[in-house]
Structure formats: C-alpha cells, structure tokens
Amino acid sequence: MADLEAVLADVSYLMAMEKSKSTPAARASKKIILPESSIRSVMQKYLEERDELTFDKIFNQKIGFLLFKDFCLNEIDEAVPQLKFYEEIKDYEKLDSEEERLCRSRQIYDGYIMKELLSCSHVRSTWDTNQHSITNSPKMLSSLREEAFSKKAVDHVQTHLAKKQSAAPLVLSFFLSLYLSSSFFFLSFISDKFTRFCQWKNVELNIHLTMNDFSVHRIIGRGGFGEVYGCRKADTGKMYAMKCLDKKRIKMKQGETLALNERIMLSLVSTGDCPFIVCMTYAFHTPDKLCFILDLMNGGDLHYHLSQHGVFSEKEMRFYAAEIILGLEHMHNRFVVYRDLKPANILLDEHGHVRISDLGLACDFSKKKPHASVGTHGYMAPEVLQKGTAYDSSADWFSLGCMLFKLLRGHSPFRQHKTKDKHEIDRMTLTMNVELPDSFSVELKGLLEGLLQRDVVKRLGCLGRGRCFVHSPFFFLSNTYPPPPPSSSSPLLQYSPPLIPPRGEVNAADAFDIGSFDEEDTKGIKLLDSDQELYKNFPLVISERWQQEVAETVYEAVNSDTDKNEARKRAKNKQLGHEEDYALGKDCIMHGYMLKLGNPFLTQWQRRYFYLFPNRVEWRGEGESRQNLLTMEQIVTVEETQIKDKKCILLRIKGGKQVVLQCESDPEFVQWKKELTEAFTEAQKLLRRAPKVIGKGRAGGVELSKPPLTHHNSNGL
C-alpha cells in the first residue's frame, strides 16, 4: 500500500508538471478577475503619491512595458522605432563577445542614433507643438525633458566607438531619453492602456495568499524546521516549490531569527535578472506554518549527482563554476554574503542548469560586517573560523574553492581522510596549504590557488574581481564551448549542461525515504499571540516576479476576458462604465466603488459608487440616477474600524448616526481613508472660519447643513 501511495504521488506530481506547460486555460483552476475600469481614479492617486507614475517606473515593469508596447503598435498612427531600438539594445546586452558587441554598437548607432541626430529639428518642432499639453499634465510627467536626446550620452557613445569600445548602459540611457522626449508616454497615460495598468496593479497590491491558492503535491525535501513540496499556483498554473516551516518547531529550536532572516535575504536577491539563484516569488503564513514560494528545481542537487555520477571533469566543473559565480555575484552586488556554499545547496533544474539554494545562513553586510562562525565545516573560510573577525563576501570565494575541489576530487581539500572531527577540519583550514594534484591543468591550479588564499587581500574574487575571471580563458575556451546565441537573459543558459536530469522522473527520494517529523516533539509547544506578532510583516509579493509569472501564463487570456466583460456590461446598461463622467468638469477629488453597510439594521453590504468632493460625499447605486449626499459639516469624525476581520471606514454623523464603508482592496482602503480624512479636516478648518467671514458681510447665518440635493458644480463651502 505504501508503494502504491508513492507511485500515485509521483504520477500526480508529474501530471501537474505537464499541465503547467500547456495552454493558459488548462494551467489555471482559478481565474484572475480585474476590477472595474473605474478603479483608475483611486489607483492613479495611490500610485502618484508613492512616486510610481514616472515613465521609468511604469515602463520598467513587465506589465507596464507590454501595455505601452501594445499602445504604441496598435493605437497610434506614427511609427515607433523606439520599440525596435529597445529590442535591439536588449539583444546587444546579451552578447558575450566584445567584438560582436562593438559590431552591433555600430549598427545601432548608424540605424537609430545618427538617424535621430539628423532629424532632431523635426523632433524639436514636435516638442514645441506638444509642450503646452504635457506641461499641464500631472506631476508624474515632469520627467519629460525638452532635449530630444542626451548630448552627454551621444558624445560618450561616439567616443567609445572611436576607440573601438562599447558602452551598453549609456546607449540604453540614450534610448530612454528618446522616449522621455516624446509625447507617446503622455498619450498612453490618458488612454485605456493606463486604465488597464491600474487594474493589474490593483490586483497585484491586493494579493493575500493562503494554502487554498495552491495545489500541493508530493514532498520533495525536508530541512531542520519543515518540508519542501512541489505545488501549482491555482490562478496561473505555474509550478513552484513550497517551503513550509513549522512555527512550533521554530519556537522549540529558538529559530525565529533564522526564519525571518531567510525571508529578508530572499527578498534582497529575488529582484533583478539572475537565473542562478533559487529565488522567492511569494511569502505568506498560516496559523502554524511559514511558507516560502520558490523556484522549482526538480533535477536534484550536486551532492546527490556527485554520489551517482562520480567526480566531475575540469570541463564539467567549469560549467557549474561559471553559473555559481554569477549567482554569488548577484548576491554580493546586493551586499549579501551566502556563507553556506556546498554541493548539497546547489540544485539542478530540469535542463541541468544550477542555482544556489537555501539562504538560511545568508547575511546582509551593507551596514555592518558579520563576525559569527557559521557554515559547514570543510567549506568555511579562515576569517569565518576566527571568532570575532569581521568579514564580507570574501568568505564565499574561499567556500567556492573548497566546493570546486570536492566536485573534482570527491572530498573537501581539508577533509582528505574523511575525518569527521570538526576541530581537526577547522585546524587544517587555518594552517594547511592545499596541495593540488599534478593532473590539474595550469589554469585550474591558478584558479583554485587564488580562491583558497587564506589572505583575503590576495584571494581571487575579492576586491570587485568576481565576474572578471568568469570571462577569462579558463572558463570560455573556444574549443570547449561555442559562443552562445544572444536569445537569453544569460548567455550561459544557451550552453548544453554536462548532466541533464532524466525527463519524466521526479528526481527526488520517495516520500517514505524523505520521512516526516515526529509530532510528539512539538506536542507541548503552544503558539501565543506574541509568537504570531513576530510574523505580522512576513507576507510578501515580489512585484517583478509576479508580473513575469502573469505575463508567461494568463496575461493575454485575462485581458481578453476583461475586454469582453466590459463591452457586455456597457451594452446591457449604457450608464455602466461611465460613472466617472459625472465627475468631469467638477472638483471631484476621487471616485469609485465601495461597499456601504445598509438597510434599517445596518446588516447588509450594498455596493455603491462614491464621489468625494471638498465639501461633500455623494453616492448612488448601479444604474441609479438619484444621488445621495452627505456634507462635511454633518460628519463628526472619520475613523478606522474593523468588522469581521475587515478594515472599514466609519463616518460618525451628527445625531448619533453613522456610515460604515468597506473597500474592495487594500490600496482603495488606504487611499479612501486618507482622502476622506484630509477633506474632512480641511472642511472643518473652513467651517470654523466661515461664520466670522460671513458675519461681517451680512446679518444672520448661513445654513450649511441644508445643501441642495443635487450639485452640478462645487465651489467649496
């Protein structure tokens, strides 16, 4: 029976893997539903206040770029060579050979930059035509510059080309300046594409994950605090690894700091394009678990393959070393030292490429260098073993030398006789000079001798020399690996790995071999409110990774479904989708849907469309023409309350009445509460001054509590 359960678990897991590679409709068991287009009013204010509506911020997001590209290609008549220019730049950045980069640099310069220089008078005249409308647009367009191009960028490119050198970052900055000098971004900002961007951002900023958002399959590993499972995200169908840490076990072992540190380190390294680290996309927690959603690596680890395959050749080791070095460099650029580099922590994906995993011992050294002796004996650097000695990323390069030696010889250089005496291993690390076999090539000896230097100043990889030796002749000899085509974010991904895991297999031990924790160990451990308070900021969504996941899976399908639904609603009721028209030409601060607690007993939520003005709040039901109105003078306080674990806005009204409002997403709640509070505060200041001002001009008072039922214009109080 146990064998049958193991087989069924493997079959379920493999079927989920195959399903994740099929069409978007087959991937997802849930659907992403975008909010109504009216969400734009709230989201525009929300993003603008956080300085998220600049060209750079929107364009550099995956969904922002896709929508802007769609707008440029399909909604304007003028040709957009900048998009082609951008794609050429991205291809150029993937080139590995300096000769190829220089050749492509000249092609890009002649085809785009020189062409733009010759037509700069046309660009300037276009700018003059559009300058007035752009100047009067919101502050997020303040980044548009008068110059059609950056003279500094052009001069720099010309200088480098004359010296037969290339300069990718400044070419890219020139491209951005071309975009910023045009009115395309302004036009897209006032188009439906920007509305769609706001809809997607609202979904992203309102993600609250639970176990119900994943289909959890077989166990694929186990650690000190919990297990790792293969899982599939329900709304996109993408496969992930779910690392679940038991809160009781963490408390029992006093590992709270380690668990929280791993989440922080993963958040630091999971941004940017690095295919050589097991990155995190989400983090969330349940009453008894901490969950990390990580890249799924189903090819086993190097320790396992070393035991099955035997030692690796120089050529094979060279491949793994190059990818690991690029992963380390990605961490070090973010001031993270890994501190636990060993074959067991290097995982293979289904194609055979490797990634660094398990950042439980990683540390941020941006503000203070660590000095704790942590890691695995036989891989720890001398400065790590010397208690009280501060160190930084230097420790990882020594560990790399130890690990590469093991891949070649089957053991650590300081564990030659398979001794398990940790003190002896540490003593040898601090004192012994490693003797390298004569069978090693001269280049390999130079690499290992440089990495295993006890003196940090002399150690290879330190002092900013990480990437340089990846591109040295030792790693990329023309007769060993042919130059890769520039069709990937990393050229290394185009090489054929030395070892490709078998397809159609789980490549992990059976669930019964992996084992499980004894529940009796934590039977007496109780989680208190103070324990849960430690994890209140644990949930996290890595924006760029979520957008990439959506773009690869259901982006087109969700956009298509949303377009159809919006068209259907407008055809059914011509007022739907045009609620914002009522706010046009008025001093409406913000508008959008909220839930209002209604009926005589205040027990039923009613969906209403709200308009906030400086002196009043108006609302109406869907399809209704009659407006309900509440003046700022009638409001006593604006408060935050909670009803059934939902945050709500409470408006206390004169006479003991109240209005309770609930928003449909977190950004809406934050923005509505802020804007209502500010409008109420400003109105109260005006009301306190109003009687004095009015009393001087006319006898008697003005009844502000009886405004007209409908307002076509609002001129303040």
C-alpha positions, 0 to 999 in steps of 0.5 A, a space after each residue: 500500500 505504501 508503494 502504491 501511495 508513492 507511485 500515485 504521488 509521483 504520477 500526480 506530481 508529474 501530471 501537474 508538471 505537464 499541465 503547467 506547460 500547456 495552454 493558459 486555460 488548462 494551467 489555471 483552476 482559478 481565474 484572475 478577475 480585474 476590477 472595474 475600469 473605474 478603479 483608475 481614479 483611486 489607483 492613479 492617486 495611490 500610485 502618484 503619491 508613492 512616486 510610481 507614475 514616472 515613465 521609468 517606473 511604469 515602463 520598467 515593469 513587465 506589465 507596464 512595458 507590454 501595455 505601452 508596447 501594445 499602445 504604441 503598435 496598435 493605437 497610434 498612427 506614427 511609427 515607433 522605432 523606439 520599440 525596435 531600438 529597445 529590442 535591439 539594445 536588449 539583444 546587444 546586452 546579451 552578447 558575450 563577445 566584445 567584438 560582436 558587441 562593438 559590431 552591433 554598437 555600430 549598427 545601432 548607432 548608424 540605424 537609430 542614433 545618427 538617424 535621430 541626430 539628423 532629424 532632431 529639428 523635426 523632433 524639436 518642432 514636435 516638442 514645441 507643438 506638444 509642450 503646452 499639453 504635457 506641461 499641464 499634465 500631472 506631476 508624474 510627467 515632469 520627467 519629460 525633458 525638452 532635449 530630444 536626446 542626451 548630448 552627454 550620452 551621444 558624445 560618450 557613445 561616439 567616443 567609445 566607438 572611436 576607440 573601438 569600445 562599447 558602452 551598453 548602459 549609456 546607449 540604453 540611457 540614450 534610448 530612454 531619453 528618446 522616449 522621455 522626449 516624446 509625447 507617446 508616454 503622455 498619450 498612453 497615460 490618458 488612454 485605456 492602456 493606463 486604465 488597464 495598468 491600474 487594474 493589474 496593479 490593483 490586483 497585484 497590491 491586493 494579493 493575500 495568499 493562503 494554502 487554498 491558492 495552491 495545489 500541493 503535491 508530493 514532498 520533495 525535501 525536508 530541512 531542520 524546521 519543515 518540508 519542501 513540496 512541489 505545488 501549482 499556483 491555482 490562478 496561473 498554473 505555474 509550478 513552484 516549490 513550497 517551503 513550509 516551516 513549522 512555527 512550533 518547531 521554530 519556537 522549540 529550536 529558538 529559530 525565529 531569527 533564522 526564519 525571518 532572516 531567510 525571508 529578508 535575504 530572499 527578498 534582497 536577491 529575488 529582484 533583478 535578472 539572475 537565473 542562478 539563484 533559487 529565488 522567492 516569488 511569494 511569502 505568506 503564513 498560516 496559523 502554524 506554518 511559514 511558507 516560502 514560494 520558490 523556484 522549482 528545481 526538480 533535477 536534484 542537487 550536486 551532492 546527490 549527482 556527485 554520489 551517482 555520477 562520480 567526480 566531475 571533469 575540469 570541463 564539467 566543473 567549469 560549467 557549474 563554476 561559471 553559473 555559481 559565480 554569477 549567482 554569488 555575484 548577484 548576491 554580493 552586488 546586493 551586499 549579501 554574503 551566502 556563507 553556506 556554499 556546498 554541493 548539497 545547496 546547489 540544485 539542478 533544474 530540469 535542463 541541468 542548469 544550477 542555482 544556489 539554494 537555501 539562504 538560511 545562513 545568508 547575511 546582509 553586510 551593507 551596514 555592518 560586517 558579520 563576525 559569527 562562525 557559521 557554515 559547514 565545516 570543510 567549506 568555511 573560510 579562515 576569517 569565518 573560523 576566527 571568532 570575532 573577525 569581521 568579514 564580507 563576501 570574501 568568505 564565499 570565494 574561499 567556500 567556492 574553492 573548497 566546493 570546486 575541489 570536492 566536485 573534482 576530487 570527491 572530498 573537501 581539500 581539508 577533509 582528505 581522510 574523511 575525518 569527521 572531527 570538526 576541530 581537526 577540519 577547522 585546524 587544517 583550514 587555518 594552517 594547511 596549504 592545499 596541495 593540488 594534484 599534478 593532473 590539474 591543468 595550469 589554469 585550474 591550479 591558478 584558479 583554485 590557488 587564488 580562491 583558497 588564499 587564506 589572505 583575503 587581500 590576495 584571494 581571487 574574487 575579492 576586491 570587485 574581481 568576481 565576474 572578471 575571471 568568469 570571462 577569462 580563458 579558463 572558463 570560455 575556451 573556444 574549443 570547449 564551448 561555442 559562443 552562445 546565441 544572444 536569445 537569453 537573459 544569460 548567455 550561459 543558459 544557451 550552453 548544453 549542461 554536462 548532466 541533464 536530469 532524466 525527463 519524466 522522473 521526479 528526481 527526488 527520494 520517495 516520500 517514505 525515504 524523505 520521512 516526516 517529523 515526529 509530532 510528539 516533539 512539538 506536542 507541548 509547544 503552544 503558539 501565543 499571540 506574541 509568537 504570531 506578532 513576530 510574523 505580522 510583516 512576513 507576507 510578501 509579493 515580489 512585484 517583478 516576479 509576479 508580473 513575469 509569472 502573469 505575463 508567461 501564463 494568463 496575461 493575454 487570456 485575462 485581458 481578453 476576458 476583461 475586454 469582453 466583460 466590459 463591452 457586455 456590461 456597457 451594452 446591457 446598461 449604457 450608464 455602466 462604465 461611465 460613472 466617472 463622467 459625472 465627475 468631469 468638469 467638477 472638483 471631484 477629488 476621487 471616485 469609485 466603488 465601495 461597499 456601504 453597510 445598509 438597510 434599517 439594521 445596518 446588516 447588509 453590504 450594498 455596493 455603491 459608487 462614491 464621489 468625494 468632493 471638498 465639501 461633500 460625499 455623494 453616492 448612488 447605486 448601479 444604474 441609479 440616477 438619484 444621488 445621495 449626499 452627505 456634507 462635511 459639516 454633518 460628519 463628526 469624525 472619520 475613523 478606522 474600524 474593523 468588522 469581521 476581520 475587515 478594515 472599514 471606514 466609519 463616518 460618525 454623523 451628527 445625531 448619533 448616526 453613522 456610515 460604515 464603508 468597506 473597500 474592495 482592496 487594500 490600496 482603495 482602503 488606504 487611499 479612501 481613508 486618507 482622502 476622506 480624512 484630509 477633506 474632512 479636516 480641511 472642511 472643518 478648518 473652513 467651517 470654523 472660519 466661515 461664520 466670522 467671514 460671513 458675519 461681517 458681510 451680512 446679518 444672520 447665518 448661513 445654513 450649511 447643513 441644508 445643501 441642495 440635493 443635487 450639485 452640478 458644480 462645487 465651489 467649496 463651502 
